[in-house]
Amino acid sequence: MNTKRLQKIVKGFSNHRRIQIMELLETYPDLSLSDIASRTKINLKTAGEHTRRLDASGLIEKNYRGRDVIHSLTILGKNILTFLRKLE
């Protein structure tokens, strides 16, 4: 695998809030940004930045439903969560 791509993936989840968001999306798929912000108790702008980074690294995907943007884990995101649990 390309080492620059690996670096981008690792940077994508190298924050406790981002891991928390990924775990949240595993439990509750298809959440809006406001749902993510309220369930993680962070402000909307912060949640937006975290989801932007997760999306850019391929760990979550955004789907548009009318005015809402729905977030869900990708296969890569699920695999990363499995990997992280093995490190515990």
C-alpha positions as CSV (number, residue, x, y, z in Angstrom):
1,M,0.0,0.0,0.0
2,N,1.1,3.5,-0.7
3,T,2.7,5.0,2.4
4,K,1.3,8.5,1.8
5,R,-2.2,7.0,1.6
6,L,-1.5,5.2,4.9
7,Q,-0.4,8.4,6.5
8,K,-3.6,10.1,5.4
9,I,-5.7,7.3,6.9
10,V,-3.8,7.4,10.2
11,K,-4.1,11.1,10.5
12,G,-7.8,10.8,9.8
13,F,-8.4,8.8,13.0
14,S,-5.6,10.1,15.2
15,N,-7.9,12.1,17.4
16,H,-10.0,10.8,20.3
17,R,-13.1,12.7,19.1
18,R,-12.8,11.2,15.6
19,I,-12.6,7.8,17.0
20,Q,-15.6,8.6,19.2
21,I,-17.5,9.7,16.1
22,M,-16.6,6.5,14.2
23,E,-17.8,4.4,17.1
24,L,-21.0,6.5,17.2
25,L,-21.6,5.9,13.5
26,E,-21.0,2.2,14.0
27,T,-23.7,2.0,16.6
28,Y,-26.1,4.6,15.0
29,P,-25.5,4.6,11.2
30,D,-26.8,7.5,9.1
31,L,-26.5,10.4,11.5
32,S,-26.7,14.1,10.6
33,L,-24.0,16.5,11.7
34,S,-26.3,18.0,14.3
35,D,-27.0,14.5,15.7
36,I,-23.2,13.8,15.8
37,A,-22.6,17.1,17.6
38,S,-25.3,16.6,20.2
39,R,-24.5,12.9,20.9
40,T,-20.7,13.7,21.4
41,K,-21.5,17.0,23.2
42,I,-19.3,19.1,20.9
43,N,-20.3,22.2,18.9
44,L,-21.5,22.0,15.4
45,K,-18.4,23.6,13.8
46,T,-16.0,21.2,15.6
47,A,-18.1,18.2,14.6
48,G,-18.1,19.5,11.0
49,E,-14.3,19.7,11.0
50,H,-13.9,16.2,12.4
51,T,-16.3,14.7,9.9
52,R,-14.5,16.6,7.1
53,R,-11.2,15.0,8.1
54,L,-12.8,11.5,8.5
55,D,-14.4,11.9,5.0
56,A,-11.2,13.1,3.4
57,S,-9.3,10.0,4.8
58,G,-12.0,7.7,3.5
59,L,-13.2,6.5,6.9
60,I,-16.7,7.9,6.6
61,E,-18.9,9.0,3.7
62,K,-21.4,11.8,3.4
63,N,-24.7,11.3,1.6
64,Y,-27.1,14.2,0.9
65,R,-30.8,13.7,1.7
66,G,-32.5,16.9,0.9
67,R,-31.1,19.6,3.1
68,D,-29.4,17.0,5.4
69,V,-26.0,15.5,5.1
70,I,-26.0,12.0,6.5
71,H,-22.8,10.4,7.7
72,S,-21.9,6.7,7.7
73,L,-18.9,4.5,8.2
74,T,-17.1,3.1,5.2
75,I,-15.7,-0.4,5.1
76,L,-12.3,1.1,5.8
77,G,-13.7,2.9,8.8
78,K,-15.1,-0.4,10.1
79,N,-11.8,-2.1,9.6
80,I,-10.0,0.7,11.4
81,L,-12.3,0.3,14.4
82,T,-11.6,-3.4,14.5
83,F,-7.8,-2.7,14.3
84,L,-8.1,-0.1,17.1
85,R,-9.9,-2.6,19.4
86,K,-7.1,-5.1,18.9
87,L,-4.7,-2.5,20.3
88,E,-6.7,-2.1,23.6
